[in-house]
């Protein structure tokens, strides 16, 4: 179906940050499949982990235990201080799980009626009917009526707007510390801290949507760790699998026993092959040296971008980058692809989500192509 505005390129192979099309032409990819290929294309260790697991056992149902998923769950809990993990296949699934947990926690403790979740305007939480409803952008609230009820929207960055939106029906607040699809908008640290304190004082659960900001993307393992807060629920996906579909919803100790058998499930969730890849990603990305390198590369990339004549501003945390340009970002992205740079957009900015292990040489090459392209679009 024509559900994507595709570029006229068919990719066949790749290594690191380089991709090659059917004709053998090389591209530098700073999109990572929208932040999915956290270690680039065909990382040797990731390929080995996935291949070895596929040769052992490729799928089991969740009625049985798996070493790969158990190990991954334990690592995620140890690295975050969270208590329990539920696996699915995507960010939207992970967010659906978080919504269900929040509503059931409130139902169990306060009874029926305390079920509203506040999200932030300009947010994006997924493309299912429920996560579209959770998304705080009017443009997405169309066509697919009736949308799931129970969501309210507060202005991002405005604590008074949040406080005025909260009522005795509020059970949770869900936010992205960086609104990726909303234009790489980085939330203010004081605002996030005050929001977290406000929620905690009222037993309103705080859900951190880390689908795009997680797994080292911001220079910490999870974006919220840059804000010194402790969410009750954290969702992640994209970069965790390194290229295979995965979603995860993690909860704090007070929510550990909210869900019981049959309250949630996913046929392919905790797939051992996918979890094998995710275990390799976590083992690689979670180290302090690796995360420090992400920050250093982000600073290097930002410095080079700011020197370009047609770049007006750069919004960045780690290797999550939004570039304001003098011109149309969508037109520029198309021209970049023609010139050998795979880049994406978010609202009116160019967006870079390069592999976390991108080299400085690859960054140089990417910036050179971007500079050439911007000059051509004058």
C-alpha angles and dihedrals in degrees: 000000000000094000095129133056093226127194118234093256131107112200119210109171143358147183125197109326093339123096128185128208130217090277094051095253115152125232130183106227116211093163100067092204087303094316097317103110093066092168095036126243122339099344105197096231093045092049090050094049094048095043095049092050092047088055091053105043126333103195142005130173120253090253085085135051125250127200092218096054094040092052092047092050091050092050093049092050094047092048095048105029089237122136115220138021134208117193128213138151108264147014092262090054091048091051091047088054092050091050091051093048092049093050094045092048090053093044092051093048105032105019132235121340102038095099111111120122122203118214129177127260112255091029127133123205107163147298104267115106091258098044090045087055089050090051110099098220121101092211089071095049096083143093099011100077135198097048122196111273130222102074130117127183130223128190110264113245094016111105092186090057089054094047091049091050095051116094139165086278094061116112102163149004119219122197146160112225085214116031097221103177088036091067105285092288110177114212118230113257095225090051093051092046093050091046091052092049092048092052095046093052090056100039089247107151118238115219117194111202101209097165092122102017098050134090099049097311094126097039092267124077087252127019095233089063087072088062102051094235132130111220120202091222130025124188126197139171133134106065095029094079094044090224104339124094115266139145128186134191115196124191138194125250094266089060096042095106101034095101122057136180113313093012090105139356149160127204094214098029113123091018105180096225092051091045090050089058091045092051089055091048093050093046089052102040102039096067118108092231092054093047091048088053090053089056092046092050090047091054091047092050094046093050091053093045093051090058092062114104097226097044109102099180142349124216110195146159116176106319096335104106137179117189122200109205138186096251142027111322095204093052090047092050091054091049090048091057090051088053095048104268121116106209135152138208138232116199104309099342136082109246127210122194099164124180108282090235095052112142126235088244090057090047089052091051093048094050091047091055091046091051091049091048096049090051090052092053094059 
